Amino acid sequence: QVQLVESGGGLVQAGGSLRLSCAASGRFLSVSAMAWYHQTPGKQRELVASISSGGSTNYADSVKGRFTISRDNAKNTVYLQMNSLKPEDTTVYFCYAVLETSANIFQQYWGQGTQVTVSS
């Protein structure tokens, strides 16, 4: 069974840093796009950052210059380095990945979510 396992959330003071990790495990042929989303209660899930299989990145305006997304293809893992954290970054962060589960068949998966809390 394919799953995305996240780690790295927690409590940090404003101005601090956290690093989120998300590893894909199970049976699949390859990993395509990977991304991080966040979701505040009552609101839709929003893209924070994405990275293609080739390493092209995209960021929400609110995190540009502060967050960096990267991936280790050998480990099927995506990271989100979060610097200069602000209280408004407080929310649940979800890992997202598109996996090739069989030849030319791609499916989307979500992690379970990890809480990030930034205190002022």
Biopython code that builds the backbone (N, CA, C, O; Angstrom):
import numpy as np
from Bio.PDB.StructureBuilder import StructureBuilder

atoms = [
    (1, "GLN", "N", (0.849, -1.184, 0.000)),
    (1, "GLN", "CA", (0.000, 0.000, 0.000)),
    (1, "GLN", "C", (0.889, 1.239, 0.000)),
    (1, "GLN", "O", (1.832, 1.346, 0.783)),
    (2, "VAL", "N", (0.570, 2.165, -0.889)),
    (2, "VAL", "CA", (1.361, 3.384, -0.986)),
    (2, "VAL", "C", (0.931, 4.365, 0.101)),
    (2, "VAL", "O", (-0.260, 4.532, 0.363)),
    (3, "GLN", "N", (1.893, 5.000, 0.717)),
    (3, "GLN", "CA", (1.565, 6.046, 1.678)),
    (3, "GLN", "C", (2.658, 7.087, 1.719)),
    (3, "GLN", "O", (3.812, 6.827, 1.379)),
    (4, "LEU", "N", (2.259, 8.284, 2.149)),
    (4, "LEU", "CA", (3.191, 9.382, 2.357)),
    (4, "LEU", "C", (3.275, 9.612, 3.861)),
    (4, "LEU", "O", (2.260, 9.824, 4.526)),
    (5, "VAL", "N", (4.479, 9.568, 4.381)),
    (5, "VAL", "CA", (4.672, 9.710, 5.817)),
    (5, "VAL", "C", (5.426, 11.006, 6.084)),
    (5, "VAL", "O", (6.553, 11.195, 5.625)),
    (6, "GLU", "N", (4.784, 11.888, 6.831)),
    (6, "GLU", "CA", (5.352, 13.193, 7.117)),
    (6, "GLU", "C", (6.002, 13.229, 8.496)),
    (6, "GLU", "O", (5.655, 12.455, 9.387)),
    (7, "SER", "N", (6.942, 14.136, 8.646)),
    (7, "SER", "CA", (7.543, 14.380, 9.948)),
    (7, "SER", "C", (8.109, 15.795, 9.966)),
    (7, "SER", "O", (8.291, 16.420, 8.920)),
    (8, "GLY", "N", (8.382, 16.286, 11.165)),
    (8, "GLY", "CA", (9.083, 17.551, 11.290)),
    (8, "GLY", "C", (8.269, 18.727, 11.786)),
    (8, "GLY", "O", (8.830, 19.795, 12.033)),
    (9, "GLY", "N", (6.969, 18.567, 11.938)),
    (9, "GLY", "CA", (6.174, 19.679, 12.446)),
    (9, "GLY", "C", (6.444, 19.905, 13.922)),
    (9, "GLY", "O", (7.170, 19.140, 14.556)),
    (10, "GLY", "N", (5.849, 20.970, 14.468)),
    (10, "GLY", "CA", (6.032, 21.244, 15.876)),
    (10, "GLY", "C", (5.780, 22.689, 16.217)),
    (10, "GLY", "O", (5.164, 23.437, 15.458)),
    (11, "LEU", "N", (6.278, 23.064, 17.396)),
    (11, "LEU", "CA", (6.106, 24.417, 17.915)),
    (11, "LEU", "C", (7.436, 25.153, 17.840)),
    (11, "LEU", "O", (8.476, 24.623, 18.230)),
    (12, "VAL", "N", (7.388, 26.379, 17.334)),
    (12, "VAL", "CA", (8.600, 27.181, 17.210)),
    (12, "VAL", "C", (8.234, 28.646, 17.440)),
    (12, "VAL", "O", (7.098, 29.053, 17.199)),
    (13, "GLN", "N", (9.183, 29.416, 17.897)),
    (13, "GLN", "CA", (8.959, 30.853, 18.084)),
    (13, "GLN", "C", (9.058, 31.584, 16.750)),
    (13, "GLN", "O", (9.725, 31.125, 15.822)),
    (14, "ALA", "N", (8.395, 32.707, 16.672)),
    (14, "ALA", "CA", (8.471, 33.543, 15.471)),
    (14, "ALA", "C", (9.932, 33.853, 15.152)),
    (14, "ALA", "O", (10.728, 34.164, 16.037)),
    (15, "GLY", "N", (10.260, 33.760, 13.872)),
    (15, "GLY", "CA", (11.635, 33.963, 13.438)),
    (15, "GLY", "C", (12.446, 32.685, 13.371)),
    (15, "GLY", "O", (13.550, 32.665, 12.827)),
    (16, "GLY", "N", (11.897, 31.628, 13.924)),
    (16, "GLY", "CA", (12.603, 30.354, 13.948)),
    (16, "GLY", "C", (12.422, 29.560, 12.668)),
    (16, "GLY", "O", (11.841, 30.038, 11.694)),
    (17, "SER", "N", (12.937, 28.326, 12.690)),
    (17, "SER", "CA", (12.926, 27.465, 11.503)),
    (17, "SER", "C", (12.414, 26.082, 11.846)),
    (17, "SER", "O", (12.555, 25.612, 12.975)),
    (18, "LEU", "N", (11.823, 25.443, 10.863)),
    (18, "LEU", "CA", (11.435, 24.042, 10.932)),
    (18, "LEU", "C", (11.694, 23.413, 9.568)),
    (18, "LEU", "O", (11.687, 24.090, 8.540)),
    (19, "ARG", "N", (11.922, 22.115, 9.586)),
    (19, "ARG", "CA", (12.085, 21.376, 8.334)),
    (19, "ARG", "C", (11.113, 20.225, 8.315)),
    (19, "ARG", "O", (11.161, 19.340, 9.170)),
    (20, "LEU", "N", (10.232, 20.240, 7.337)),
    (20, "LEU", "CA", (9.278, 19.153, 7.161)),
    (20, "LEU", "C", (9.845, 18.133, 6.166)),
    (20, "LEU", "O", (10.523, 18.493, 5.204)),
    (21, "SER", "N", (9.556, 16.875, 6.417)),
    (21, "SER", "CA", (9.962, 15.803, 5.514)),
    (21, "SER", "C", (8.747, 14.949, 5.178)),
    (21, "SER", "O", (7.821, 14.819, 5.979)),
    (22, "CYS", "N", (8.766, 14.376, 3.988)),
    (22, "CYS", "CA", (7.679, 13.489, 3.570)),
    (22, "CYS", "C", (8.272, 12.415, 2.677)),
    (22, "CYS", "O", (8.844, 12.710, 1.628)),
    (23, "ALA", "N", (8.130, 11.169, 3.101)),
    (23, "ALA", "CA", (8.679, 10.049, 2.350)),
    (23, "ALA", "C", (7.561, 9.196, 1.777)),
    (23, "ALA", "O", (6.608, 8.852, 2.477)),
    (24, "ALA", "N", (7.681, 8.862, 0.521)),
    (24, "ALA", "CA", (6.726, 7.963, -0.123)),
    (24, "ALA", "C", (7.219, 6.531, 0.036)),
    (24, "ALA", "O", (8.391, 6.233, -0.194)),
    (25, "SER", "N", (6.311, 5.656, 0.431)),
    (25, "SER", "CA", (6.678, 4.252, 0.600)),
    (25, "SER", "C", (5.603, 3.364, 0.008)),
    (25, "SER", "O", (4.464, 3.788, -0.191)),
    (26, "GLY", "N", (5.978, 2.129, -0.269)),
    (26, "GLY", "CA", (5.034, 1.175, -0.848)),
    (26, "GLY", "C", (5.454, 0.798, -2.260)),
    (26, "GLY", "O", (6.607, 0.979, -2.651)),
    (27, "ARG", "N", (4.493, 0.268, -3.019)),
    (27, "ARG", "CA", (4.764, -0.198, -4.380)),
    (27, "ARG", "C", (4.423, 0.887, -5.397)),
    (27, "ARG", "O", (3.256, 1.244, -5.559)),
    (28, "PHE", "N", (5.426, 1.406, -6.073)),
    (28, "PHE", "CA", (5.209, 2.331, -7.174)),
    (28, "PHE", "C", (6.448, 2.334, -8.049)),
    (28, "PHE", "O", (7.519, 1.896, -7.628)),
    (29, "LEU", "N", (6.294, 2.832, -9.270)),
    (29, "LEU", "CA", (7.405, 2.814, -10.218)),
    (29, "LEU", "C", (8.262, 4.076, -10.138)),
    (29, "LEU", "O", (9.485, 4.023, -10.270)),
    (30, "SER", "N", (7.605, 5.198, -9.923)),
    (30, "SER", "CA", (8.346, 6.464, -9.865)),
    (30, "SER", "C", (7.502, 7.518, -9.179)),
    (30, "SER", "O", (6.301, 7.342, -8.969)),
    (31, "VAL", "N", (8.149, 8.608, -8.836)),
    (31, "VAL", "CA", (7.478, 9.751, -8.210)),
    (31, "VAL", "C", (7.563, 10.924, -9.169)),
    (31, "VAL", "O", (8.645, 11.293, -9.628)),
    (32, "SER", "N", (6.417, 11.500, -9.464)),
    (32, "SER", "CA", (6.391, 12.660, -10.346)),
    (32, "SER", "C", (6.435, 13.929, -9.485)),
    (32, "SER", "O", (7.367, 14.113, -8.703)),
    (33, "ALA", "N", (5.451, 14.786, -9.624)),
    (33, "ALA", "CA", (5.450, 16.030, -8.848)),
    (33, "ALA", "C", (5.249, 15.759, -7.363)),
    (33, "ALA", "O", (4.580, 14.802, -6.970)),
    (34, "MET", "N", (5.843, 16.625, -6.549)),
    (34, "MET", "CA", (5.643, 16.585, -5.099)),
    (34, "MET", "C", (5.378, 18.010, -4.634)),
    (34, "MET", "O", (5.809, 18.972, -5.270)),
    (35, "ALA", "N", (4.677, 18.134, -3.537)),
    (35, "ALA", "CA", (4.301, 19.483, -3.099)),
    (35, "ALA", "C", (3.928, 19.483, -1.623)),
    (35, "ALA", "O", (3.734, 18.437, -1.003)),
    (36, "TRP", "N", (3.837, 20.673, -1.096)),
    (36, "TRP", "CA", (3.312, 20.902, 0.245)),
    (36, "TRP", "C", (2.134, 21.868, 0.152)),
    (36, "TRP", "O", (2.194, 22.885, -0.540)),
    (37, "TYR", "N", (1.079, 21.530, 0.855)),
    (37, "TYR", "CA", (-0.097, 22.377, 0.974)),
    (37, "TYR", "C", (-0.317, 22.683, 2.447)),
    (37, "TYR", "O", (0.195, 21.990, 3.325)),
    (38, "HIS", "N", (-1.086, 23.731, 2.700)),
    (38, "HIS", "CA", (-1.549, 23.934, 4.072)),
    (38, "HIS", "C", (-3.044, 24.214, 4.067)),
    (38, "HIS", "O", (-3.623, 24.625, 3.062)),
    (39, "GLN", "N", (-3.644, 23.978, 5.218)),
    (39, "GLN", "CA", (-5.086, 24.149, 5.334)),
    (39, "GLN", "C", (-5.439, 24.674, 6.707)),
    (39, "GLN", "O", (-5.155, 24.048, 7.728)),
    (40, "THR", "N", (-6.065, 25.834, 6.707)),
    (40, "THR", "CA", (-6.581, 26.426, 7.937)),
    (40, "THR", "C", (-8.031, 25.991, 8.086)),
    (40, "THR", "O", (-8.752, 25.916, 7.091)),
    (41, "PRO", "N", (-8.475, 25.700, 9.313)),
    (41, "PRO", "CA", (-9.868, 25.266, 9.502)),
    (41, "PRO", "C", (-10.855, 26.212, 8.835)),
    (41, "PRO", "O", (-10.771, 27.429, 9.002)),
    (42, "GLY", "N", (-11.788, 25.648, 8.080)),
    (42, "GLY", "CA", (-12.799, 26.445, 7.416)),
    (42, "GLY", "C", (-12.391, 26.967, 6.062)),
    (42, "GLY", "O", (-13.190, 27.594, 5.366)),
    (43, "LYS", "N", (-11.139, 26.711, 5.677)),
    (43, "LYS", "CA", (-10.659, 27.193, 4.382)),
    (43, "LYS", "C", (-10.206, 26.024, 3.519)),
    (43, "LYS", "O", (-9.975, 24.918, 4.008)),
    (44, "GLN", "N", (-10.085, 26.297, 2.223)),
    (44, "GLN", "CA", (-9.612, 25.260, 1.308)),
    (44, "GLN", "C", (-8.113, 25.035, 1.470)),
    (44, "GLN", "O", (-7.372, 25.917, 1.903)),
    (45, "ARG", "N", (-7.697, 23.841, 1.113)),
    (45, "ARG", "CA", (-6.281, 23.527, 1.133)),
    (45, "ARG", "C", (-5.589, 24.381, 0.070)),
    (45, "ARG", "O", (-6.082, 24.485, -1.054)),
    (46, "GLU", "N", (-4.447, 24.995, 0.416)),
    (46, "GLU", "CA", (-3.750, 25.896, -0.485)),
    (46, "GLU", "C", (-2.315, 25.429, -0.718)),
    (46, "GLU", "O", (-1.667, 24.894, 0.182)),
    (47, "LEU", "N", (-1.837, 25.639, -1.927)),
    (47, "LEU", "CA", (-0.471, 25.256, -2.270)),
    (47, "LEU", "C", (0.518, 26.172, -1.563)),
    (47, "LEU", "O", (0.373, 27.395, -1.571)),
    (48, "VAL", "N", (1.516, 25.561, -0.958)),
    (48, "VAL", "CA", (2.626, 26.300, -0.360)),
    (48, "VAL", "C", (3.805, 26.306, -1.324)),
    (48, "VAL", "O", (4.359, 27.362, -1.630)),
    (49, "ALA", "N", (4.186, 25.127, -1.801)),
    (49, "ALA", "CA", (5.311, 24.998, -2.718)),
    (49, "ALA", "C", (5.209, 23.668, -3.435)),
    (49, "ALA", "O", (4.680, 22.696, -2.895)),
    (50, "SER", "N", (5.722, 23.631, -4.657)),
    (50, "SER", "CA", (5.738, 22.389, -5.422)),
    (50, "SER", "C", (7.084, 22.227, -6.099)),
    (50, "SER", "O", (7.824, 23.191, -6.298)),
    (51, "ILE", "N", (7.386, 20.979, -6.450)),
    (51, "ILE", "CA", (8.635, 20.684, -7.146)),
    (51, "ILE", "C", (8.375, 19.547, -8.122)),
    (51, "ILE", "O", (7.776, 18.532, -7.768)),
    (52, "SER", "N", (8.828, 19.730, -9.339)),
    (52, "SER", "CA", (8.632, 18.707, -10.369)),
    (52, "SER", "C", (9.696, 17.624, -10.234)),
    (52, "SER", "O", (10.635, 17.748, -9.448)),
    (53, "SER", "N", (9.531, 16.573, -11.009)),
    (53, "SER", "CA", (10.522, 15.496, -10.987)),
    (53, "SER", "C", (11.880, 15.994, -11.450)),
    (53, "SER", "O", (12.913, 15.441, -11.071)),
    (54, "GLY", "N", (11.879, 17.036, -12.269)),
    (54, "GLY", "CA", (13.128, 17.606, -12.752)),
    (54, "GLY", "C", (13.724, 18.681, -11.867)),
    (54, "GLY", "O", (14.818, 19.180, -12.128)),
    (55, "GLY", "N", (12.990, 19.039, -10.811)),
    (55, "GLY", "CA", (13.521, 20.001, -9.857)),
    (55, "GLY", "C", (12.998, 21.420, -9.999)),
    (55, "GLY", "O", (13.420, 22.303, -9.253)),
    (56, "SER", "N", (12.089, 21.662, -10.937)),
    (56, "SER", "CA", (11.500, 23.001, -11.058)),
    (56, "SER", "C", (10.588, 23.264, -9.872)),
    (56, "SER", "O", (9.821, 22.392, -9.463)),
    (57, "THR", "N", (10.672, 24.467, -9.323)),
    (57, "THR", "CA", (9.926, 24.791, -8.110)),
    (57, "THR", "C", (8.947, 25.936, -8.327)),
    (57, "THR", "O", (9.095, 26.748, -9.240)),
    (58, "ASN", "N", (7.950, 25.972, -7.463)),
    (58, "ASN", "CA", (6.948, 27.027, -7.494)),
    (58, "ASN", "C", (6.535, 27.297, -6.053)),
    (58, "ASN", "O", (6.399, 26.367, -5.258)),
    (59, "TYR", "N", (6.334, 28.576, -5.714)),
    (59, "TYR", "CA", (6.022, 28.948, -4.340)),
    (59, "TYR", "C", (4.823, 29.896, -4.276)),
    (59, "TYR", "O", (4.592, 30.692, -5.187)),
    (60, "ALA", "N", (4.081, 29.794, -3.203)),
    (60, "ALA", "CA", (3.069, 30.793, -2.908)),
    (60, "ALA", "C", (3.777, 32.109, -2.581)),
    (60, "ALA", "O", (4.863, 32.109, -2.000)),
    (61, "ASP", "N", (3.164, 33.214, -2.953)),
    (61, "ASP", "CA", (3.789, 34.522, -2.713)),
    (61, "ASP", "C", (4.115, 34.734, -1.233)),
    (61, "ASP", "O", (5.111, 35.370, -0.892)),
    (62, "SER", "N", (3.270, 34.198, -0.370)),
    (62, "SER", "CA", (3.430, 34.427, 1.063)),
    (62, "SER", "C", (4.673, 33.772, 1.655)),
    (62, "SER", "O", (5.097, 34.128, 2.754)),
    (63, "VAL", "N", (5.260, 32.816, 0.934)),
    (63, "VAL", "CA", (6.422, 32.100, 1.486)),
    (63, "VAL", "C", (7.691, 32.306, 0.676)),
    (63, "VAL", "O", (8.754, 31.816, 1.057)),
    (64, "LYS", "N", (7.595, 33.021, -0.429)),
    (64, "LYS", "CA", (8.783, 33.234, -1.265)),
    (64, "LYS", "C", (9.879, 33.930, -0.464)),
    (64, "LYS", "O", (9.635, 34.908, 0.244)),
    (65, "GLY", "N", (11.082, 33.401, -0.595)),
    (65, "GLY", "CA", (12.214, 33.969, 0.128)),
    (65, "GLY", "C", (12.377, 33.432, 1.539)),
    (65, "GLY", "O", (13.410, 33.655, 2.170)),
    (66, "ARG", "N", (11.366, 32.723, 2.044)),
    (66, "ARG", "CA", (11.447, 32.169, 3.404)),
    (66, "ARG", "C", (11.453, 30.636, 3.410)),
    (66, "ARG", "O", (12.135, 30.023, 4.231)),
    (67, "PHE", "N", (10.708, 30.025, 2.511)),
    (67, "PHE", "CA", (10.601, 28.568, 2.458)),
    (67, "PHE", "C", (11.348, 28.051, 1.228)),
    (67, "PHE", "O", (11.412, 28.717, 0.195)),
    (68, "THR", "N", (11.903, 26.863, 1.363)),
    (68, "THR", "CA", (12.569, 26.201, 0.247)),
    (68, "THR", "C", (12.109, 24.751, 0.165)),
    (68, "THR", "O", (12.200, 24.005, 1.140)),
    (69, "ILE", "N", (11.618, 24.364, -0.997)),
    (69, "ILE", "CA", (11.231, 22.974, -1.226)),
    (69, "ILE", "C", (12.357, 22.271, -1.970)),
    (69, "ILE", "O", (12.978, 22.846, -2.863)),
    (70, "SER", "N", (12.613, 21.035, -1.599)),
    (70, "SER", "CA", (13.640, 20.241, -2.270)),
    (70, "SER", "C", (13.213, 18.774, -2.221)),
    (70, "SER", "O", (12.266, 18.416, -1.520)),
    (71, "ARG", "N", (13.909, 17.948, -2.958)),
    (71, "ARG", "CA", (13.583, 16.525, -2.964)),
    (71, "ARG", "C", (14.827, 15.687, -3.132)),
    (71, "ARG", "O", (15.820, 16.117, -3.718)),
    (72, "ASP", "N", (14.749, 14.482, -2.605)),
    (72, "ASP", "CA", (15.804, 13.486, -2.764)),
    (72, "ASP", "C", (15.162, 12.319, -3.499)),
    (72, "ASP", "O", (14.457, 11.512, -2.893)),
    (73, "ASN", "N", (15.400, 12.228, -4.791)),
    (73, "ASN", "CA", (14.734, 11.204, -5.594)),
    (73, "ASN", "C", (15.160, 9.784, -5.201)),
    (73, "ASN", "O", (14.379, 8.842, -5.336)),
    (74, "ALA", "N", (16.370, 9.636, -4.724)),
    (74, "ALA", "CA", (16.838, 8.314, -4.307)),
    (74, "ALA", "C", (16.069, 7.814, -3.087)),
    (74, "ALA", "O", (15.917, 6.610, -2.880)),
    (75, "LYS", "N", (15.583, 8.771, -2.278)),
    (75, "LYS", "CA", (14.847, 8.405, -1.059)),
    (75, "LYS", "C", (13.350, 8.619, -1.215)),
    (75, "LYS", "O", (12.591, 8.382, -0.275)),
    (76, "ASN", "N", (12.910, 9.067, -2.400)),
    (76, "ASN", "CA", (11.486, 9.350, -2.633)),
    (76, "ASN", "C", (10.936, 10.291, -1.559)),
    (76, "ASN", "O", (9.840, 10.096, -1.035)),
    (77, "THR", "N", (11.714, 11.292, -1.259)),
    (77, "THR", "CA", (11.385, 12.191, -0.151)),
    (77, "THR", "C", (11.389, 13.648, -0.616)),
    (77, "THR", "O", (12.231, 14.064, -1.412)),
    (78, "VAL", "N", (10.433, 14.402, -0.098)),
    (78, "VAL", "CA", (10.377, 15.834, -0.343)),
    (78, "VAL", "C", (10.526, 16.556, 0.993)),
    (78, "VAL", "O", (10.059, 16.082, 2.028)),
    (79, "TYR", "N", (11.180, 17.697, 0.949)),
    (79, "TYR", "CA", (11.435, 18.481, 2.148)),
    (79, "TYR", "C", (10.871, 19.889, 1.987)),
    (79, "TYR", "O", (10.724, 20.392, 0.873)),
    (80, "LEU", "N", (10.561, 20.509, 3.112)),
    (80, "LEU", "CA", (10.189, 21.909, 3.118)),
    (80, "LEU", "C", (10.954, 22.583, 4.248)),
    (80, "LEU", "O", (10.640, 22.399, 5.424)),
    (81, "GLN", "N", (11.955, 23.361, 3.878)),
    (81, "GLN", "CA", (12.714, 24.126, 4.852)),
    (81, "GLN", "C", (11.988, 25.442, 5.065)),
    (81, "GLN", "O", (11.804, 26.224, 4.132)),
    (82, "MET", "N", (11.583, 25.673, 6.295)),
    (82, "MET", "CA", (10.777, 26.848, 6.632)),
    (82, "MET", "C", (11.592, 27.752, 7.543)),
    (82, "MET", "O", (11.858, 27.407, 8.695)),
    (83, "ASN", "N", (11.985, 28.898, 7.031)),
    (83, "ASN", "CA", (12.767, 29.871, 7.806)),
    (83, "ASN", "C", (11.952, 31.133, 8.049)),
    (83, "ASN", "O", (10.929, 31.366, 7.405)),
    (84, "SER", "N", (12.423, 31.939, 8.989)),
    (84, "SER", "CA", (11.755, 33.209, 9.309)),
    (84, "SER", "C", (10.259, 33.008, 9.500)),
    (84, "SER", "O", (9.445, 33.750, 8.951)),
    (85, "LEU", "N", (9.914, 32.010, 10.272)),
    (85, "LEU", "CA", (8.506, 31.658, 10.460)),
    (85, "LEU", "C", (7.741, 32.768, 11.162)),
    (85, "LEU", "O", (8.276, 33.465, 12.025)),
    (86, "LYS", "N", (6.492, 32.918, 10.778)),
    (86, "LYS", "CA", (5.604, 33.937, 11.316)),
    (86, "LYS", "C", (4.396, 33.261, 11.959)),
    (86, "LYS", "O", (4.051, 32.140, 11.585)),
    (87, "PRO", "N", (3.755, 33.911, 12.905)),
    (87, "PRO", "CA", (2.560, 33.317, 13.515)),
    (87, "PRO", "C", (1.500, 32.940, 12.487)),
    (87, "PRO", "O", (0.779, 31.959, 12.671)),
    (88, "GLU", "N", (1.400, 33.700, 11.421)),
    (88, "GLU", "CA", (0.405, 33.390, 10.388)),
    (88, "GLU", "C", (0.746, 32.139, 9.581)),
    (88, "GLU", "O", (-0.075, 31.691, 8.781)),
    (89, "ASP", "N", (1.934, 31.567, 9.770)),
    (89, "ASP", "CA", (2.274, 30.294, 9.138)),
    (89, "ASP", "C", (1.684, 29.112, 9.907)),
    (89, "ASP", "O", (1.758, 27.967, 9.461)),
    (90, "THR", "N", (1.102, 29.403, 11.058)),
    (90, "THR", "CA", (0.523, 28.350, 11.891)),
    (90, "THR", "C", (-0.660, 27.701, 11.190)),
    (90, "THR", "O", (-1.654, 28.360, 10.885)),
    (91, "THR", "N", (-0.541, 26.403, 10.940)),
    (91, "THR", "CA", (-1.614, 25.640, 10.327)),
    (91, "THR", "C", (-1.138, 24.201, 10.165)),
    (91, "THR", "O", (-0.034, 23.855, 10.586)),
    (92, "VAL", "N", (-1.969, 23.369, 9.556)),
    (92, "VAL", "CA", (-1.577, 21.994, 9.257)),
    (92, "VAL", "C", (-1.017, 21.940, 7.835)),
    (92, "VAL", "O", (-1.609, 22.479, 6.900)),
    (93, "TYR", "N", (0.127, 21.284, 7.692)),
    (93, "TYR", "CA", (0.782, 21.162, 6.401)),
    (93, "TYR", "C", (0.636, 19.723, 5.897)),
    (93, "TYR", "O", (0.854, 18.764, 6.636)),
    (94, "PHE", "N", (0.265, 19.601, 4.630)),
    (94, "PHE", "CA", (0.040, 18.299, 4.008)),
    (94, "PHE", "C", (1.019, 18.085, 2.860)),
    (94, "PHE", "O", (1.237, 18.975, 2.038)),
    (95, "CYS", "N", (1.592, 16.916, 2.818)),
    (95, "CYS", "CA", (2.431, 16.502, 1.706)),
    (95, "CYS", "C", (1.539, 15.953, 0.593)),
    (95, "CYS", "O", (0.511, 15.329, 0.857)),
    (96, "TYR", "N", (1.939, 16.190, -0.633)),
    (96, "TYR", "CA", (1.200, 15.727, -1.810)),
    (96, "TYR", "C", (2.205, 15.160, -2.801)),
    (96, "TYR", "O", (3.290, 15.715, -2.979)),
    (97, "ALA", "N", (1.849, 14.062, -3.442)),
    (97, "ALA", "CA", (2.726, 13.489, -4.459)),
    (97, "ALA", "C", (1.914, 12.784, -5.527)),
    (97, "ALA", "O", (0.846, 12.233, -5.262)),
    (98, "VAL", "N", (2.436, 12.813, -6.721)),
    (98, "VAL", "CA", (1.873, 12.059, -7.844)),
    (98, "VAL", "C", (2.819, 10.898, -8.112)),
    (98, "VAL", "O", (3.993, 11.091, -8.425)),
    (99, "LEU", "N", (2.289, 9.699, -7.984)),
    (99, "LEU", "CA", (3.106, 8.498, -8.130)),
    (99, "LEU", "C", (2.656, 7.680, -9.332)),
    (99, "LEU", "O", (1.465, 7.555, -9.617)),
    (100, "GLU", "N", (3.637, 7.133, -10.021)),
    (100, "GLU", "CA", (3.338, 6.204, -11.109)),
    (100, "GLU", "C", (3.187, 4.815, -10.479)),
    (100, "GLU", "O", (4.181, 4.161, -10.163)),
    (101, "THR", "N", (1.972, 4.380, -10.305)),
    (101, "THR", "CA", (1.724, 3.129, -9.585)),
    (101, "THR", "C", (1.804, 1.901, -10.481)),
    (101, "THR", "O", (2.039, 0.791, -10.003)),
    (102, "SER", "N", (1.609, 2.099, -11.780)),
    (102, "SER", "CA", (1.874, 1.071, -12.784)),
    (102, "SER", "C", (2.196, 1.821, -14.066)),
    (102, "SER", "O", (2.087, 3.046, -14.119)),
    (103, "ALA", "N", (2.593, 1.088, -15.096)),
    (103, "ALA", "CA", (3.104, 1.728, -16.306)),
    (103, "ALA", "C", (2.120, 2.775, -16.841)),
    (103, "ALA", "O", (1.000, 2.457, -17.242)),
    (104, "ASN", "N", (2.582, 4.047, -16.832)),
    (104, "ASN", "CA", (1.804, 5.183, -17.340)),
    (104, "ASN", "C", (0.495, 5.423, -16.596)),
    (104, "ASN", "O", (-0.396, 6.095, -17.115)),
    (105, "ILE", "N", (0.370, 4.886, -15.399)),
    (105, "ILE", "CA", (-0.793, 5.153, -14.547)),
    (105, "ILE", "C", (-0.313, 5.977, -13.358)),
    (105, "ILE", "O", (0.519, 5.523, -12.572)),
    (106, "PHE", "N", (-0.842, 7.188, -13.235)),
    (106, "PHE", "CA", (-0.401, 8.103, -12.181)),
    (106, "PHE", "C", (-1.553, 8.368, -11.220)),
    (106, "PHE", "O", (-2.689, 8.584, -11.640)),
    (107, "GLN", "N", (-1.247, 8.347, -9.936)),
    (107, "GLN", "CA", (-2.261, 8.578, -8.913)),
    (107, "GLN", "C", (-1.755, 9.612, -7.919)),
    (107, "GLN", "O", (-0.553, 9.750, -7.691)),
    (108, "GLN", "N", (-2.701, 10.334, -7.336)),
    (108, "GLN", "CA", (-2.369, 11.365, -6.366)),
    (108, "GLN", "C", (-2.511, 10.830, -4.948)),
    (108, "GLN", "O", (-3.434, 10.075, -4.643)),
    (109, "TYR", "N", (-1.597, 11.229, -4.102)),
    (109, "TYR", "CA", (-1.628, 10.807, -2.700)),
    (109, "TYR", "C", (-1.388, 12.012, -1.794)),
    (109, "TYR", "O", (-0.722, 12.981, -2.160)),
    (110, "TRP", "N", (-1.957, 11.905, -0.606)),
    (110, "TRP", "CA", (-1.794, 12.934, 0.419)),
    (110, "TRP", "C", (-1.226, 12.315, 1.693)),
    (110, "TRP", "O", (-1.530, 11.174, 2.039)),
    (111, "GLY", "N", (-0.397, 13.095, 2.377)),
    (111, "GLY", "CA", (0.047, 12.689, 3.697)),
    (111, "GLY", "C", (-1.040, 12.962, 4.720)),
    (111, "GLY", "O", (-2.097, 13.506, 4.398)),
    (112, "GLN", "N", (-0.761, 12.574, 5.965)),
    (112, "GLN", "CA", (-1.760, 12.683, 7.010)),
    (112, "GLN", "C", (-1.832, 14.089, 7.608)),
    (112, "GLN", "O", (-2.769, 14.407, 8.341)),
    (113, "GLY", "N", (-0.861, 14.914, 7.301)),
    (113, "GLY", "CA", (-0.832, 16.273, 7.826)),
    (113, "GLY", "C", (0.039, 16.375, 9.056)),
    (113, "GLY", "O", (0.072, 15.466, 9.886)),
    (114, "THR", "N", (0.744, 17.484, 9.169)),
    (114, "THR", "CA", (1.578, 17.732, 10.331)),
    (114, "THR", "C", (1.354, 19.176, 10.788)),
    (114, "THR", "O", (1.351, 20.102, 9.977)),
    (115, "GLN", "N", (1.171, 19.347, 12.077)),
    (115, "GLN", "CA", (0.860, 20.662, 12.627)),
    (115, "GLN", "C", (2.127, 21.481, 12.800)),
    (115, "GLN", "O", (3.126, 21.006, 13.340)),
    (116, "VAL", "N", (2.065, 22.723, 12.330)),
    (116, "VAL", "CA", (3.122, 23.702, 12.569)),
    (116, "VAL", "C", (2.501, 24.856, 13.348)),
    (116, "VAL", "O", (1.509, 25.448, 12.922)),
    (117, "THR", "N", (3.092, 25.162, 14.482)),
    (117, "THR", "CA", (2.597, 26.248, 15.326)),
    (117, "THR", "C", (3.735, 27.231, 15.592)),
    (117, "THR", "O", (4.798, 26.855, 16.085)),
    (118, "VAL", "N", (3.489, 28.491, 15.255)),
    (118, "VAL", "CA", (4.496, 29.528, 15.441)),
    (118, "VAL", "C", (3.980, 30.509, 16.484)),
    (118, "VAL", "O", (2.951, 31.156, 16.286)),
    (119, "SER", "N", (4.691, 30.613, 17.579)),
    (119, "SER", "CA", (4.267, 31.511, 18.660)),
    (119, "SER", "C", (4.909, 32.888, 18.490)),
    (119, "SER", "O", (6.027, 33.023, 17.994)),
    (120, "SER", "N", (4.165, 33.898, 18.918)),
    (120, "SER", "CA", (4.672, 35.268, 18.764)),
    (120, "SER", "C", (5.479, 35.710, 19.975)),
    (120, "SER", "O", (5.976, 36.836, 20.008)),
]
sb = StructureBuilder()
sb.init_structure("model")
sb.init_model(0)
sb.init_chain("A")
sb.init_seg("    ")
for serial, (resi, resn, name, xyz) in enumerate(atoms, 1):
    if name == "N":
        sb.init_residue(resn, " ", resi, " ")
    sb.init_atom(name, np.array(xyz, "f"), 0.0, 1.0, " ", f" {name:<3s}", serial, name[0])
structure = sb.get_structure()
